[in-house]
Amino acid sequence: MSFATNNDDLARDRAHLVHPLHRPAAQTHAHEWVEGRGSILVDQSGREFIDALAGLWNVVVGHGRAELADAAAQQMKRLAFATSYAGSTNRPSIELAERLAALCYQNVNRFFFTSGGAESNESAFKTARYFWRVNGRPEKIKVIGRQWGYHGTTLAAMSATGIASYWPMFEPRVPGFLHIASPYPYRFQPPAGTKPDDPRSPGVMAADLLEEAILREGPETVAAFLGEPVQGAGGVIVPQDDYWPRIRQICDRYDVLLLADEVITGFGRTGQWFGLSRYGIEPDILSFAKGITSGYFPLGGIGISDRIAAAIDNASDDKTWMHAFTYSAHPVGCAVALANLDILEREGLVQRAGELGQRLLKGLKTLESHPHVGDVRGLGLMAAVELVADKKTKAEFPAAEKVGPRVHAATQERGMFTRLRGDVYNLAPPFTTSEATIDRMVEILGESIRAVLG
């Protein structure tokens, strides 16, 4: 597959840029994105593509929102930057924290701002360790994550990430991070030795793997459990409805903090403001980024429970929470976030994400009759189609066949762009996407699957 390209720009790119997940071959026929309008991206040749992943799950209010650009410009003219280190503050950050307290979980009323998701998760890990240390339990340092969890690629976040392909070239990983199996309804298998008459549901069985890990490691050593309400980059893995309530029970039983990575699920992606609300539970710390500014400015953060906030506030000077980033509570980022929240609320986009998601999932379900469509799944406006070699056995295609990349190439030929996890095709467009575009996304993916797999 090839596109009309500006060869001079691509040569300059190859000479001077290193890309995320860098592979030089991927830049040979790269898209140079030059414009965005709503749910559409335009490349250097003038071709239009449906942005089927909202950038990287983050452009929730769509491309080209002038009011977000205006919010940034106005704040830059007034105060472009000032430190928020202790003893200083700025009004946009105060207003944003106050606004988030009203939108967030009832037990979360305090916020620390970062530049993005990986920084947010790093902040969550450090805060969990800090909490136990100031409470006289410094041995509680381990963080338990899950296979297929994605939490970023900084060293500790990569160590928490449960996608093994991210690890080999950067070993050794940070000690103190371990993983249990994902609840992954399509592929979850009861642990070895489970009795045939075990009355537990798959969701409870999957959650109970956390209890087993805590007991194996020693509850006195485990600081926190980390998980995305819906695993995003790992393939839109929606857990069983009874999974998260059981996880909360286990965390409470063994004095383990629950860290919710809401970098993707926060700010409406699941059809609710935050992802764990669906399951009627609250986290101790949540990480967020992406949707808070719709990607118009790099911003993220953590929200901490009242219990953790009190531990930070009441610590003696020699136990200060010594954690910081230069750009924490960046006034421009906070101003953009406030304007973005205005759009989400004014246009009812959280509810719309839920409604559009139902339409998308219903459309994708029509692809299930294809002999190589193994699973169609989703929650809110995030969905995935998993392609398999054998539908009966759920056997995967050999990696060398590159089925997922070939389908991705076919969808690009038809005007749609996204990201994959192997042979799992992910879809999470902006909340402002039209119903007709949602339907066209389904058509394109169906045509592409048939073109590649018959």
Long-range contacts (C-beta under 8 A, 24 or more apart in sequence): 1-29, 1-409, 1-412, 1-413, 2-29, 3-29, 3-31, 3-43, 3-44, 3-45, 3-47, 4-44, 4-45, 4-47, 5-29, 5-30, 5-32, 5-44, 5-45, 6-32, 6-44, 9-44, 31-417, 35-63, 35-64, 36-62, 36-63, 36-64, 37-62, 37-63, 37-64, 38-62, 38-63, 38-64, 38-430, 38-432, 38-433, 38-434, 39-63, 39-429, 39-430, 39-432, 39-433, 39-434, 39-437, 41-417, 47-415, 48-415, 49-412, 49-415, 49-416, 49-417, 50-415, 50-416, 50-417, 50-429, 50-433, 50-437, 50-440, 50-441, 50-444, 51-417, 51-429, 51-430, 52-411, 52-416, 52-417, 52-418, 52-427, 52-428, 52-429, 52-441, 53-417, 53-418, 53-419, 53-426, 53-427, 53-428, 53-429, 54-295, 54-428, 54-429, 54-430, 55-295, 56-290, 56-295, 56-419, 57-232, 57-264, 57-269, 57-290, 57-291, 57-382, 57-428, 58-289, 58-290, 58-291, 58-293, 58-294, 58-295, 59-294, 59-295, 59-430, 60-267, 60-268, 60-269, 60-290, 60-291, 60-294, 60-340, 60-344, 60-349, 60-353, 60-430, 60-431, 61-294, 61-340, 61-343, 61-344, 61-347, 61-349, 61-430, 61-431, 61-432, 62-294, 62-430, 62-431, 62-432, 62-433, 63-430, 65-294, 65-296, 65-343, 67-339, 67-342, 67-343, 68-293, 68-294, 68-296, 68-336, 68-339, 68-340, 68-343, 69-296, 70-339, 71-335, 71-336, 71-338, 71-339, 72-296, 72-297, 72-332, 72-335, 72-336, 74-335, 75-331, 75-332, 75-335, 75-336, 76-332, 79-331, 80-331, 80-332, 81-327, 81-330, 81-331, 81-332, 82-331, 83-326, 84-113, 84-328, 84-329, 85-324, 89-329, 90-329, 90-331, 90-334, 91-331, 92-331, 92-332, 92-334, 92-335, 92-337, 92-338, 93-329, 93-330, 93-331, 93-334, 95-334, 95-338, 96-334, 96-337, 96-338, 99-338, 99-341, 100-303, 103-273, 103-274, 103-341, 104-273, 104-274, 104-286, 104-303, 105-274, 105-276, 105-277, 105-282, 105-283, 105-286, 105-303, 106-282, 107-282, 107-305, 107-306, 107-307, 108-282, 108-283, 108-286, 108-303, 108-304, 108-305, 108-306, 109-303, 109-306, 109-309, 110-303, 110-304, 110-306, 110-309, 111-301, 111-302, 111-303, 111-304, 112-301, 112-302, 112-304, 112-323, 112-328, 113-299, 113-300, 113-301, 113-328, 113-329, 113-330, 113-333, 113-334, 114-289, 114-299, 114-300, 114-301, 114-302, 114-325, 114-327, 114-328, 115-298, 115-299, 115-300, 115-325, 115-327, 115-328, 115-330, 115-333, 116-289, 116-298, 116-299, 116-300, 117-151, 117-152, 117-261, 117-263, 117-287, 117-288, 117-289, 117-290, 117-300, 118-151, 118-152, 118-153, 118-154, 118-157, 119-152, 119-154, 119-300, 119-325, 120-263, 120-287, 120-288, 120-289, 120-300, 120-301, 120-302, 121-151, 121-152, 121-156, 121-157, 121-160, 121-226, 121-259, 121-261, 121-263, 121-287, 122-152, 122-154, 122-156, 122-157, 123-287, 123-301, 123-302, 123-323, 124-224, 124-226, 124-259, 124-261, 124-285, 124-286, 124-287, 124-302, 125-156, 125-160, 125-224, 125-226, 125-259, 126-323, 127-285, 127-302, 127-304, 127-308, 127-312, 127-321, 127-323, 128-223, 128-224, 128-257, 128-259, 128-284, 128-285, 129-223, 130-311, 130-312, 130-321, 130-323, 131-223, 131-257, 131-308, 131-311, 132-223, 133-319, 134-311, 134-312, 134-315, 134-319, 135-311, 137-220, 139-220, 139-221, 140-220, 140-221, 140-222, 140-223, 140-255, 141-176, 141-221, 141-223, 142-176, 142-177, 142-178, 142-217, 142-221, 142-222, 142-223, 143-176, 143-177, 143-178, 143-222, 143-223, 143-224, 143-225, 143-226, 143-259, 144-178, 144-179, 144-180, 144-210, 144-213, 144-214, 144-217, 144-222, 144-224, 144-225, 144-226, 144-256, 145-177, 145-178, 145-179, 145-180, 145-225, 145-226, 145-227, 146-179, 146-180, 146-181, 146-182, 146-183, 146-226, 146-227, 146-231, 147-179, 147-180, 147-181, 147-182, 147-184, 147-234, 148-182, 148-184, 148-231, 148-234, 148-235, 148-237, 148-421, 149-179, 149-182, 149-226, 149-227, 149-228, 149-231, 149-234, 149-261, 150-228, 150-231, 150-232, 150-233, 150-234, 151-226, 151-228, 151-261, 151-263, 151-287, 160-226, 162-234, 163-233, 163-234, 163-421, 178-213, 178-217, 180-209, 180-210, 180-212, 180-213, 181-206, 181-209, 182-206, 182-231, 182-234, 182-237, 183-207, 183-237, 183-239, 183-240, 183-243, 184-237, 185-237, 185-238, 185-239, 185-240, 185-377, 186-374, 186-375, 186-377, 186-386, 186-394, 187-394, 201-240, 201-242, 202-240, 203-239, 203-240, 203-241, 203-242, 203-243, 203-246, 204-242, 204-243, 204-246, 206-239, 206-240, 206-243, 207-242, 207-243, 207-244, 207-246, 207-247, 207-250, 208-246, 208-250, 210-247, 210-250, 210-251, 211-250, 211-253, 211-254, 214-250, 214-254, 214-256, 219-254, 219-255, 219-256, 222-254, 222-256, 223-256, 223-257, 224-256, 224-257, 224-258, 224-259, 224-284, 224-285, 225-250, 225-251, 225-256, 225-257, 225-258, 225-259, 226-259, 226-261, 227-259, 227-260, 227-261, 228-260, 228-261, 228-262, 228-263, 228-264, 228-265, 228-275, 229-260, 229-262, 229-265, 229-270, 229-274, 229-275, 229-276, 229-278, 229-279, 230-264, 230-265, 230-270, 230-275, 230-379, 230-380, 230-382, 232-263, 232-264, 232-265, 232-382, 232-426, 232-428, 233-264, 233-419, 233-421, 233-426, 234-421, 235-384, 235-386, 235-421, 235-422, 235-424, 235-426, 236-377, 236-378, 236-379, 236-382, 236-383, 236-384, 236-424, 236-426, 236-427, 236-428, 237-377, 238-377, 238-378, 238-379, 241-279, 243-279, 244-276, 244-279, 244-281, 245-279, 245-280, 245-281, 247-281, 248-281, 248-282, 251-284, 257-284, 257-285, 257-308, 258-283, 258-284, 258-285, 259-283, 259-284, 259-285, 259-286, 259-287, 260-285, 260-286, 260-287, 261-286, 261-287, 262-286, 262-287, 262-288, 263-287, 263-288, 263-289, 263-290, 263-300, 264-290, 264-291, 264-382, 264-428, 265-380, 265-382, 266-290, 266-291, 266-292, 267-291, 267-292, 267-341, 267-344, 267-350, 268-344, 268-349, 268-350, 268-353, 268-380, 268-431, 269-353, 269-380, 269-381, 269-382, 269-428, 270-353, 270-354, 270-357, 270-379, 270-380, 270-381, 270-382, 271-350, 271-351, 271-353, 271-354, 271-355, 271-357, 271-379, 271-380, 271-381, 272-350, 272-354, 272-380, 273-350, 278-379, 284-308, 291-340, 292-337, 292-340, 292-341, 293-333, 293-336, 293-337, 293-340, 294-340, 294-343, 296-336, 296-340, 297-330, 297-332, 297-333, 297-336, 297-337, 298-327, 298-333, 299-330, 299-333, 299-334, 299-336, 299-337, 344-431, 347-432, 349-431, 349-432, 350-431, 352-431, 352-432, 353-380, 353-381, 353-431, 354-380, 354-381, 356-381, 356-429, 356-431, 356-433, 356-435, 356-438, 357-381, 357-382, 357-383, 359-435, 359-438, 359-439, 360-427, 360-438, 360-441, 360-442, 363-438, 363-439, 363-441, 363-442, 364-427, 364-442, 364-445, 366-442, 366-446, 367-442, 367-445, 367-446, 367-449, 370-446, 370-449, 370-450, 370-453, 371-453, 372-403, 372-449, 372-453, 373-449, 378-427, 381-428, 381-429, 381-431, 382-426, 382-427, 382-428, 383-426, 383-427, 383-428, 384-424, 384-425, 384-426, 384-427, 385-424, 385-425, 385-427, 385-445, 385-449, 386-423, 386-424, 386-425, 387-423, 387-424, 387-425, 387-449, 387-453, 388-423, 396-422, 396-423, 397-423, 403-452, 403-453, 406-452, 407-445, 407-448, 407-449, 407-452, 407-453, 410-447, 410-448, 410-449, 410-451, 410-452, 411-444, 411-445, 411-448, 413-448, 414-444, 414-447, 414-448, 415-444, 416-441, 416-444, 416-445
